[in-house]
């Protein structure tokens, strides 16, 4: 892995996220990363639309974003900032694997029309494993929080 000093990235657009993560519709839970400081911190955005497939069954009369998908958005945000901070100059993008979740709490429902911000802060790193504290916010209000861990493996597909 490239151990260069952390760089500040203003944003990661959807094209850069797609090059970093293997996830695709309907499972990609991050539309943009609006701020990243190396692998230390990042803010990912998810625009929640009523057209997303989970709302057909959760719940059609009163659609609510499943909590597990909020956690997945946190994990994808953390994974994208890790990959972008540590694969600069690598020929292949590493794969990121979600390893654990702790202290997950869901505070308010997220519904279509909301814009979720995933605020991820690195709390620890050891070799190829990272730990993050995350908070999901809608209009500045806390909707979800959790601690997650992920691992990067240098076996990803070639970068486009």
N, C-alpha and C positions, 0 to 999 in steps of 0.2 A: 504494500500500500504506500501511496505517496504521503509522506509525513511533512509536507510543506506547511509553513505558517498559515493559520486560518486567514481567509480572505473575506471581505465583505462583498456580498452579492446583493444588489438592490432587489432583483426579482428573478424568479424562475417562471417562465411562461409555460403553457401547456406542452409545447414542443420539447422543451428541455426536461419537463417532468416525464414525458413519454419515453425519452431516451434513458432516463434514470431508473424508472420503475417498470416491472413487467406487467403491471395491472392495466387493464383496458375496460371500457364500458361493458357491463354496467357496474364493475367493481372498482373503478378508479374514483377515489373519494376526495381528491384534491384538484382544483381547477387552476390554481396559481399559488406561488409562494411569493409574498409581497416583501419579505425581509428575511435575510439570512446572514449570520455572522459565523462563517466557517461551519463547524459542526456544533457550536456552542448554543445557538438559538435560532429559531425560525418561526415565521407565521405563515401558515397555509390557509387558503380560502376554499370554501365549498359553497357554491350557490345551489340551494336546495330547490328542485323543481317538482311540481306535481306529476310530471311525465315520467319520473323515475319508477322502475319496476317494483320496488319494495312497497310503494303506496297502494298497489292493487290488493295487497293482503294485509297491510299494517297501517292503518285500518281504513278501508275504503270510505266509510262515512265521515271519518275524522282523521285524516292522515297524520301520522307521527313518525318521524325518522327513528328507526331502530337504534337503540343505544350502542349496540355492537358495531354499527356502521360509523358512529361518532368516534369510537375507539380506533377503528380501522383508519379513519381520516387522520387521527393523531399519529398512528404508526407510520402511515405513508408520508406524512410531512417530515417526521424524524428521519425516515429512510432516505428520502430525497435529499435532505440537507447533508446527511452523512455521505451519501454516494458522491454528491457534487463536491464536497470538501476533500474527499480522499481518493478520488479517481481521476483527478485532473492529470492529463497526460497519459493515462492508462489506455491501452488499446481496447480492452474489454471492460464493460461496466460490471461491477460486482453485483451479486444478488444480495438482497437484504431479507432476512428471515425474522419474523416476529417471534420472540422467545417467551415473554411473560408479561402479565398484567397484574398490577396490585392496586389496591385502594381506589378502585373505580367507584365513582359516585355520579349519579344522574340527578340534576337539580331542577331542570325545567324541560318541557317538551320542545322539540324542534319540528317546525312544520314547513310545508311548501311556501316559498317566498322568502324564507330566512336566508341570511348569509352567515355561515359559520366561520369563525376564525379559530384555527388550531394553533395555540401558542405553546411551543415546545422548547424546553430548556434542558440542556445536558446536565446530568447530576454526577455521572461517573463514566469512565471508560477503562477497559482492560483488554489489551490486545485487540481482537476484532469484535468485541462486544461493547455496546453502548447502552446507557440507562438514561431515560428522560422523564421529567415531570411535565405533564401536559394539562392544559386547560382549554376547553372549548367555550367560546363566547358568541352570543348573538346580540348585536346592538349594545355591546359592553356588559351584558349580563352573563354570569357564569351558568352554563347549561350542563357541563360535564367536566370531570377531572379524573386523572388516573396517572399512575406511574407505569411505564413500559420499558421493556428491554428488547434489543434487537442485535442481530449478528450479521456482519458482512462477510460474504464468501466470494473469493476471487475466481468465480467460474461463470460469470455472466456472459450474455451474448455480445458479439462485437458491436461497438458503438456505430451509429449511423452517421 
